[in-house]
Amino acid sequence: MLKYAPSYNSGFGSTIPTNGAANGNEVLSLFTLADPSTNSLSLINANGATYTYPVANASSD
């Protein structure tokens, strides 16, 4: 469950989580991994570079 309002924007910027400026500020999505022992994902960002995204400690926010 994601806990943000997609249409809400504060004076400090959007509340929609992204992967950061270094990775192209792509919007993050919630998904469930089929293998719960997975600790990280290797992704390709909007700039075409590979980065590692840790998923070992999932949270509800």
Backbone as a chain_set.jsonl record, in Angstrom:
{"seq": "MLKYAPSYNSGFGSTIPTNGAANGNEVLSLFTLADPSTNSLSLINANGATYTYPVANASSD", "coords": {"N": [[0.841, -1.178, 0.0], [0.675, 2.121, -0.949], [1.234, 5.249, 0.583], [0.392, 8.001, -0.23], [-0.886, 10.956, -1.814], [-1.605, 11.121, -5.082], [-2.386, 13.447, -6.512], [-1.643, 15.565, -4.945], [0.404, 18.339, -4.275], [2.908, 19.863, -2.52], [4.304, 22.994, -1.319], [6.942, 22.425, -1.317], [7.506, 20.681, -3.303], [6.605, 17.684, -5.135], [4.773, 15.0, -3.599], [5.02, 12.476, -4.484], [6.865, 9.534, -4.548], [10.169, 9.16, -5.893], [12.972, 7.801, -7.765], [15.143, 9.428, -7.453], [17.25, 12.236, -8.448], [19.685, 11.513, -9.675], [18.983, 9.22, -10.981], [17.101, 9.904, -12.845], [14.681, 10.733, -11.767], [12.433, 9.0, -11.808], [9.117, 7.857, -11.267], [8.309, 5.882, -8.471], [6.955, 2.59, -8.103], [4.63, 0.421, -6.462], [5.071, -2.979, -5.859], [4.794, -6.546, -5.484], [7.171, -8.896, -4.594], [7.853, -12.079, -6.01], [9.651, -13.811, -4.87], [10.434, -13.829, -1.638], [12.957, -13.798, -0.494], [14.589, -12.136, -1.874], [16.921, -9.511, -1.864], [17.741, -7.204, -3.166], [17.262, -5.237, -6.166], [18.368, -5.039, -9.526], [18.392, -2.402, -11.585], [17.65, -0.486, -14.596], [18.044, 2.859, -15.179], [16.4, 5.984, -16.222], [18.409, 7.26, -17.527], [19.83, 5.31, -18.733], [21.688, 3.949, -17.228], [22.776, 1.385, -14.952], [21.511, 0.645, -11.71], [21.375, -0.263, -8.219], [18.648, -1.24, -6.243], [17.662, -1.426, -3.003], [15.618, -3.874, -1.409], [15.192, -5.319, 0.846], [14.178, -4.541, 3.356], [11.201, -3.932, 3.535], [8.623, -1.418, 3.753], [5.544, 0.106, 4.912], [5.153, 2.626, 3.966]], "CA": [[0.0, 0.0, 0.0], [1.376, 3.405, -0.971], [0.521, 6.226, 1.396], [0.537, 9.366, -0.72], [-1.982, 11.399, -2.674], [-0.986, 11.446, -6.37], [-2.701, 14.783, -7.029], [-1.23, 16.579, -3.972], [1.74, 18.918, -4.41], [3.164, 20.876, -1.503], [5.205, 24.064, -1.737], [8.3, 21.896, -1.347], [7.6, 19.715, -4.391], [5.642, 16.593, -5.182], [4.841, 13.959, -2.57], [5.134, 11.189, -5.164], [8.249, 9.076, -4.412], [10.929, 8.899, -7.115], [14.256, 7.147, -7.545], [16.18, 10.445, -7.271], [17.733, 12.978, -9.618], [20.762, 10.763, -10.331], [18.378, 8.137, -11.758], [16.088, 10.427, -13.752], [13.443, 11.049, -11.033], [11.324, 8.149, -12.236], [8.14, 7.572, -10.216], [8.394, 4.523, -7.941], [5.701, 1.839, -8.073], [4.548, -0.652, -5.474], [4.838, -4.308, -6.399], [5.121, -7.617, -4.552], [8.141, -9.827, -5.164], [7.47, -13.485, -5.934], [10.633, -14.464, -4.011], [10.652, -12.951, -0.488], [14.359, -13.784, -0.08], [15.295, -11.146, -2.687], [17.382, -8.381, -1.06], [17.911, -6.003, -3.984], [16.953, -5.34, -7.59], [19.278, -4.321, -10.411], [17.502, -1.689, -12.503], [18.214, 0.462, -15.562], [17.323, 4.116, -14.987], [16.027, 6.768, -17.4], [19.641, 7.687, -18.191], [20.444, 4.134, -19.331], [22.685, 3.385, -16.32], [22.282, 0.394, -14.006], [21.665, 0.941, -10.287], [20.823, -1.269, -7.32], [17.596, -0.738, -5.366], [17.474, -2.394, -1.914], [14.221, -4.215, -1.109], [15.203, -6.263, 1.962], [13.395, -4.046, 4.489], [10.011, -3.253, 3.005], [7.823, -0.668, 4.72], [4.208, 0.421, 4.414], [5.068, 3.992, 3.459]], "C": [[0.887, 1.242, 0.0], [0.56, 4.418, -0.2], [0.854, 7.638, 0.945], [-0.636, 9.684, -1.615], [-1.386, 11.855, -4.003], [-1.26, 12.858, -6.875], [-2.257, 15.898, -6.088], [0.197, 17.04, -4.243], [1.902, 19.996, -3.36], [4.057, 21.962, -2.083], [6.645, 23.606, -1.847], [8.48, 20.865, -2.459], [6.575, 18.605, -4.25], [5.843, 15.617, -4.032], [4.974, 12.574, -3.182], [6.592, 10.732, -5.1], [8.891, 8.789, -5.759], [12.238, 8.211, -6.759], [15.414, 8.14, -7.488], [16.691, 11.048, -8.565], [18.81, 12.213, -10.385], [20.23, 9.646, -11.223], [17.231, 8.61, -12.639], [14.76, 10.77, -13.101], [12.23, 10.263, -11.52], [10.41, 7.855, -11.045], [8.267, 6.114, -9.788], [7.01, 3.893, -7.898], [5.771, 0.772, -6.993], [4.298, -1.966, -6.202], [5.261, -5.322, -5.353], [6.056, -8.596, -5.243], [7.663, -11.263, -4.993], [8.392, -14.252, -4.988], [10.959, -13.548, -2.832], [12.097, -12.911, 0.002], [15.195, -12.79, -0.891], [15.64, -9.93, -1.835], [17.536, -7.092, -1.848], [17.55, -6.305, -5.433], [17.992, -4.555, -8.368], [18.426, -3.726, -11.52], [18.276, -0.825, -13.481], [17.384, 1.727, -15.466], [17.042, 4.836, -16.304], [17.238, 7.24, -18.187], [20.379, 6.527, -18.844], [21.504, 3.476, -18.463], [22.018, 2.391, -15.367], [22.491, 0.888, -12.581], [20.984, -0.141, -9.473], [19.819, -0.621, -6.385], [17.361, -1.769, -4.269], [15.995, -2.623, -1.612], [14.105, -5.138, 0.102], [14.314, -5.836, 3.114], [12.207, -3.241, 3.997], [9.275, -2.522, 4.11], [6.484, -0.302, 4.093], [4.098, 1.829, 3.855], [5.735, 4.103, 2.126]], "O": [[1.754, 1.388, 0.861], [-0.666, 4.449, -0.31], [1.523, 8.384, 1.66], [-1.305, 8.782, -2.118], [-0.719, 12.888, -4.045], [-0.436, 13.415, -7.602], [-2.471, 17.071, -6.395], [1.095, 16.217, -4.42], [1.117, 20.943, -3.313], [4.513, 21.852, -3.222], [7.482, 24.314, -2.408], [9.535, 20.234, -2.534], [5.766, 18.614, -3.322], [6.961, 15.434, -3.552], [5.036, 11.587, -2.449], [7.477, 11.46, -5.55], [8.251, 8.244, -6.658], [12.568, 8.059, -5.582], [16.571, 7.72, -7.476], [16.58, 10.451, -9.636], [18.842, 12.26, -11.615], [20.934, 9.175, -12.116], [16.461, 7.787, -13.133], [13.796, 11.071, -13.806], [11.131, 10.807, -11.628], [10.893, 7.63, -9.935], [8.326, 5.217, -10.629], [6.012, 4.581, -7.682], [6.85, 0.283, -6.657], [3.418, -2.054, -7.059], [6.008, -4.991, -4.432], [5.77, -9.07, -6.343], [7.128, -11.621, -3.944], [7.972, -15.231, -4.371], [11.695, -12.577, -3.006], [12.434, -12.069, 0.835], [16.384, -12.622, -0.622], [14.773, -9.375, -1.16], [17.471, -6.003, -1.276], [17.534, -7.458, -5.866], [18.447, -3.507, -7.909], [17.812, -4.453, -12.301], [19.426, -0.47, -13.226], [16.167, 1.691, -15.647], [17.407, 4.348, -17.374], [17.127, 7.581, -19.364], [21.436, 6.725, -19.443], [22.161, 2.536, -18.91], [20.846, 2.538, -15.02], [23.524, 1.482, -12.272], [20.116, -0.854, -9.978], [20.097, 0.425, -5.798], [16.908, -2.876, -4.558], [15.212, -1.675, -1.565], [13.032, -5.683, 0.36], [13.744, -6.691, 3.792], [12.216, -2.011, 4.042], [9.294, -2.946, 5.266], [6.318, -0.394, 2.877], [3.051, 2.196, 3.32], [5.765, 5.184, 1.539]]}, "num_chains": 1, "name": "protein.A"}
